[in-house]
Amino acid sequence: MKWAEFRVHTTQEAVEPVSNILHELGAAGVAIEDPQDLVTEWSVKYGEVYELSPEDYPDEGVMVKAYFPMGATFKETIAEVRRRVHNLVSFQIDIGHGTMDYTEVKEEDWATAWKSFYHPVQVTEQVTIVPTWEEYSARPGEIVIELDPGMAFGTGTHPTTILSLQALEHAVKQGDAVIDVGTGSGILAIAAWKFGAESITALDLDEVAVNSAKANVALNSASDFVHVQQGNLLDDVASESADVLVSNILAEVILQFTADAYRVVKRGGLFLTSGIISSKREAVEGALKAVGFLIQEVNELDDWVAIVAQKPSQA
């Protein structure tokens, strides 16, 4: 079978929504070439993510690559990708250059090229993400999460995911009830279980993400503890049911459910939000405060922000 390497030249802000579009439309693997990964503090501290040399990366912005079979519906699929990516502008998401093209590749070439992007990488003081095809021996006390990066975006190496994992690492207590909204690959839900949470619910509207998260949860032998469900944000979630609510999702989406988040979090509980580009920090902070949350902590990595908000113990 012939395959196409489809490339989208975009921005840091648009990486996750673009990756999601590509996965939803059937990409058999998505890889991200971001020059910031070569120079940022977390990349140096926690280990290189990619093997490519700097000249392989775009001079500016981010290159998102996806692999599609060149079958009968290929042209229609690519046209839909282009439409959806350009439509991100209507959600006030900066797509930068927004240019898209593709080249034909052999099946054995794309499989090798795609997998070369992912290797074990330490993303917090305790957590290392390991692709399923890599053998890895954990150090004493190290938490290993196995992921299949081809199933859905959210491999643990994007700054927003690192910020979320770091926040969870400090927030989750033994026996906590945790809800992960927009779970994607399921990495945050799996991490919450590894950190000691007793009851974990992972929610996503996208069926592809739900199936991916279920598979990754099973890979980590956590199916009895992490319950993955298809759902729209916090619709139908019981009030005061979460000690910790976490959501690594676009700022525009967070702004839609801050009131629901306040309803769902227990008194004294925490709402951890990430996926927020720096320019939208004030808007998200304002929305959280408006519904009653207290801002406890704000952390930044590259151009991304994670906010730790607490629901007051007393009304």
C-alpha positions as MATLAB code, in Angstrom:
seq = 'MKWAEFRVHTTQEAVEPVSNILHELGAAGVAIEDPQDLVTEWSVKYGEVYELSPEDYPDEGVMVKAYFPMGATFKETIAEVRRRVHNLVSFQIDIGHGTMDYTEVKEEDWATAWKSFYHPVQVTEQVTIVPTWEEYSARPGEIVIELDPGMAFGTGTHPTTILSLQALEHAVKQGDAVIDVGTGSGILAIAAWKFGAESITALDLDEVAVNSAKANVALNSASDFVHVQQGNLLDDVASESADVLVSNILAEVILQFTADAYRVVKRGGLFLTSGIISSKREAVEGALKAVGFLIQEVNELDDWVAIVAQKPSQA';
ca = [
       0.000    0.000    0.000;
       1.132    3.540   -0.724;
       1.204    6.030    2.137;
       1.354    9.800    2.329;
       3.309   11.846    4.850;
       1.000   14.828    5.338;
       2.605   17.940    6.851;
       0.964   20.904    8.590;
       3.189   23.924    9.330;
       1.553   25.583   12.316;
       2.111   27.039   15.805;
       2.688   25.677   19.311;
      -0.823   26.812   20.208;
      -2.374   24.751   17.406;
      -0.347   21.540   17.826;
      -2.886   19.644   19.918;
      -6.054   20.612   17.999;
      -4.284   19.909   14.679;
      -3.051   16.550   15.994;
      -6.570   15.729   17.154;
      -7.999   16.514   13.708;
      -5.433   14.242   12.058;
      -6.195   11.354   14.419;
      -9.960   11.764   14.083;
      -9.623   11.513   10.312;
      -7.677    8.268   10.448;
      -3.961    9.098   10.617;
      -1.889    6.021   11.409;
       0.565    7.976   13.514;
       1.313   11.646   14.192;
       4.752   13.149   14.868;
       5.686   16.677   15.941;
       8.838   18.565   14.931;
       9.215   21.566   17.224;
      12.553   23.430   17.388;
      11.741   24.460   20.971;
      12.085   20.828   22.015;
      15.793   21.075   21.239;
      16.481   23.994   23.539;
      13.889   24.140   26.325;
      14.846   23.454   29.929;
      12.558   20.453   30.292;
      14.078   18.795   27.231;
      17.551   19.136   28.691;
      16.491   18.128   32.200;
      14.260   15.191   31.389;
      15.949   13.832   28.263;
      15.706   14.282   24.540;
      12.453   13.270   22.928;
      13.554   13.150   19.307;
      16.590   11.882   17.448;
      16.370   14.335   14.559;
      19.072   16.979   14.220;
      18.224   20.718   14.336;
      18.383   21.122   10.549;
      15.406   18.745   10.233;
      13.167   21.173   12.111;
      11.310   24.204   10.726;
      13.006   27.588   11.195;
       9.890   28.825   12.970;
       6.634   27.335   14.165;
       5.954   23.602   14.421;
       5.660   20.894   11.784;
       2.984   18.287   12.498;
       3.353   15.158   10.378;
       0.740   12.483    9.893;
       0.633    9.305    7.838;
      -2.403    8.370    5.729;
      -3.011    5.413    3.400;
      -3.402    6.629   -0.198;
      -6.611    4.720   -0.829;
      -9.827    5.586   -2.639;
     -10.875    8.217   -0.080;
      -7.451    9.849    0.365;
      -8.260   13.056   -1.535;
     -11.531   13.538    0.368;
      -9.740   12.936    3.687;
      -7.037   15.495    2.917;
      -9.632   18.052    1.820;
     -11.440   17.581    5.145;
      -8.170   17.954    7.073;
      -7.508   21.257    5.296;
     -11.030   22.496    5.999;
     -10.910   21.634    9.701;
      -7.435   23.076   10.255;
      -8.387   26.381    8.636;
     -11.609   26.372   10.672;
      -9.561   26.508   13.895;
      -9.210   30.236   13.228;
     -12.910   30.620   14.036;
     -12.069   29.422   17.577;
      -9.429   32.161   17.908;
      -6.624   29.613   17.550;
      -3.547   30.947   15.781;
      -2.546   28.403   13.120;
       0.460   30.422   11.944;
       1.548   29.603    8.393;
      -1.189   26.998    8.147;
       0.432   25.558    5.021;
      -0.205   21.899    4.221;
       1.353   19.462    1.764;
       2.230   15.788    1.471;
       4.760   13.419   -0.049;
       4.396    9.760   -0.938;
       6.341    7.281    1.218;
       6.730    3.525    1.339;
       4.966    1.731    4.188;
       8.206    0.478    5.734;
       9.661    4.006    5.571;
       6.788    5.753    7.345;
       6.636    3.129   10.092;
      10.335    3.549   10.821;
      10.254    7.345   10.526;
       7.249    7.732   12.810;
       8.521    5.432   15.542;
      11.925    7.157   15.543;
      10.223   10.172   17.113;
       9.333    8.356   20.336;
      11.655    6.935   22.980;
      11.455    6.657   26.774;
      11.456   10.166   28.254;
      11.336   11.296   31.880;
       8.672   14.007   32.168;
       8.476   14.624   35.941;
      10.578   13.761   38.967;
       8.870   10.368   39.147;
       7.277    9.630   35.772;
       8.843    8.232   32.602;
       6.761    7.663   29.466;
       7.719    4.538   27.503;
       6.394    3.681   24.001;
       5.028    0.159   23.833;
       7.703   -1.064   21.405;
      10.625   -0.024   23.645;
      12.106   -2.244   26.379;
      12.804   -0.286   29.551;
      14.011   -1.157   33.044;
      12.598    1.162   35.703;
      14.789    2.615   38.414;
      13.764    2.119   42.074;
      10.814    4.411   42.820;
      10.322    5.381   39.177;
       6.790    5.414   37.776;
       6.572    4.055   34.230;
       3.583    4.703   31.983;
       3.394    2.708   28.763;
       1.721    4.424   25.824;
       1.023    3.665   22.201;
       1.531    7.124   20.648;
      -0.226    6.018   17.467;
      -3.578    5.658   19.156;
      -4.296    9.307   19.940;
      -2.455   12.540   20.553;
      -1.180   13.110   24.052;
       2.106   11.220   24.274;
       3.359   12.956   27.391;
       6.042   15.022   25.688;
       4.090   18.193   24.930;
       4.628   21.037   27.467;
       0.930   21.130   28.378;
       0.976   17.437   29.289;
       4.187   17.815   31.275;
       2.658   20.710   33.228;
      -0.448   18.610   33.910;
       1.583   15.623   35.075;
       3.683   17.791   37.369;
       0.539   19.340   38.867;
      -1.050   15.904   39.379;
       2.114   14.573   40.982;
       1.830   17.204   43.724;
      -1.969   17.268   44.006;
      -3.132   13.652   44.161;
      -3.357   12.029   47.581;
      -3.848    8.369   48.406;
      -7.494    7.397   47.925;
      -8.536   10.506   45.962;
     -11.319   10.536   43.394;
      -9.980   12.053   40.158;
     -11.797   13.088   36.988;
      -9.875   13.739   33.762;
     -11.807   15.817   31.217;
     -10.640   15.505   27.599;
      -8.514   12.482   28.376;
      -7.038   11.955   24.874;
      -4.552    9.099   25.218;
      -5.535    8.579   28.871;
      -2.090    9.509   30.168;
      -3.307   11.804   32.959;
      -5.868    9.307   34.203;
      -3.240    6.560   34.253;
      -0.817    8.868   36.070;
      -3.473    9.733   38.674;
      -3.866    6.021   39.426;
      -0.093    5.585   39.654;
       0.032    8.530   42.087;
      -2.430    6.783   44.420;
      -5.921    7.855   43.343;
      -8.531    5.230   44.130;
     -11.300    6.180   41.713;
     -10.477    7.672   38.322;
     -12.929    8.665   35.594;
     -11.577    9.633   32.168;
     -13.934   11.513   29.845;
     -13.686   12.429   26.174;
     -16.215   13.342   23.530;
     -14.170   11.811   20.702;
     -14.779    8.093   20.189;
     -11.255    7.611   18.799;
      -9.777    9.068   21.997;
     -12.076    6.951   24.184;
     -10.948    3.757   22.458;
      -7.317    4.885   22.609;
      -7.520    5.684   26.310;
      -9.128    2.312   27.054;
      -6.320    0.549   25.201;
      -3.614    2.521   27.002;
      -5.292    1.937   30.369;
      -5.266   -1.789   29.620;
      -1.573   -1.603   28.635;
      -0.873   -0.307   32.126;
      -3.056   -2.945   33.859;
      -5.317   -0.204   35.205;
      -8.676   -1.182   33.695;
     -10.126   -2.073   37.105;
      -9.356    1.397   38.439;
      -9.582    3.852   35.515;
     -13.033    4.098   33.961;
     -13.048    5.624   30.473;
     -16.332    7.050   29.235;
     -17.544    9.018   26.253;
     -19.101   12.279   27.346;
     -19.316   15.991   26.654;
     -17.180   17.796   29.241;
     -18.869   17.431   32.673;
     -22.425   16.811   31.501;
     -24.119   14.249   33.776;
     -21.189   14.189   36.263;
     -22.380   14.269   39.877;
     -21.800   17.364   42.001;
     -18.882   17.349   44.458;
     -17.618   14.011   43.160;
     -13.946   14.884   42.497;
     -11.131   15.560   44.931;
      -9.062   16.507   41.893;
     -10.396   17.547   38.496;
      -7.808   17.801   35.731;
      -8.200   19.039   32.187;
      -5.467   19.473   29.591;
      -7.558   21.068   26.910;
      -7.813   24.316   24.955;
      -8.401   27.544   26.873;
     -11.500   28.190   24.775;
     -13.001   24.915   25.999;
     -12.010   25.466   29.643;
     -13.911   28.758   29.557;
     -17.058   26.827   28.629;
     -17.226   24.678   31.764;
     -15.686   26.570   34.695;
     -19.066   26.722   36.478;
     -19.554   22.977   35.981;
     -16.030   22.380   37.242;
     -16.806   24.300   40.426;
     -19.965   22.205   40.886;
     -18.119   18.890   40.417;
     -15.089   19.580   42.631;
     -15.493   18.793   46.331;
     -15.048   21.549   48.910;
     -11.333   22.029   49.389;
     -10.670   20.115   46.168;
      -8.525   21.172   43.219;
      -9.091   21.974   39.554;
      -5.910   21.573   37.484;
      -6.080   23.214   34.075;
      -3.525   23.181   31.280;
      -3.502   23.555   27.505;
      -3.571   27.330   28.029;
      -1.414   29.489   25.761;
       0.193   32.343   27.723;
      -1.849   35.039   26.002;
      -5.064   33.476   27.356;
      -3.919   33.073   30.963;
      -5.768   36.132   32.260;
      -9.042   35.100   30.627;
      -8.935   31.636   32.207;
      -7.871   32.965   35.617;
     -10.696   35.496   35.500;
     -13.272   32.846   34.627;
     -12.090   30.571   37.433;
     -12.248   33.363   40.000;
     -15.671   34.460   38.749;
     -17.249   31.113   39.660;
     -15.578   30.952   43.086;
     -12.217   29.217   42.636;
      -9.110   30.497   44.414;
      -5.928   30.534   42.306;
      -3.288   28.601   44.224;
      -0.487   28.291   41.712;
       0.411   29.150   38.115;
       3.227   27.330   36.309;
       4.677   28.077   32.882;
       6.657   26.076   30.349;
       7.597   27.605   27.008;
       4.481   29.596   25.987;
       2.098   27.391   27.976;
       0.437   27.829   31.352;
      -1.055   25.458   33.926;
      -3.268   26.765   36.713;
      -3.979   25.099   40.058;
      -7.300   26.382   41.447;
      -8.984   25.389   44.703;
     -12.616   25.314   45.704;
     -12.911   26.927   49.168;
     -13.501   24.553   52.074;
     -16.272   26.808   53.383;
     -19.101   28.377   51.404;
];
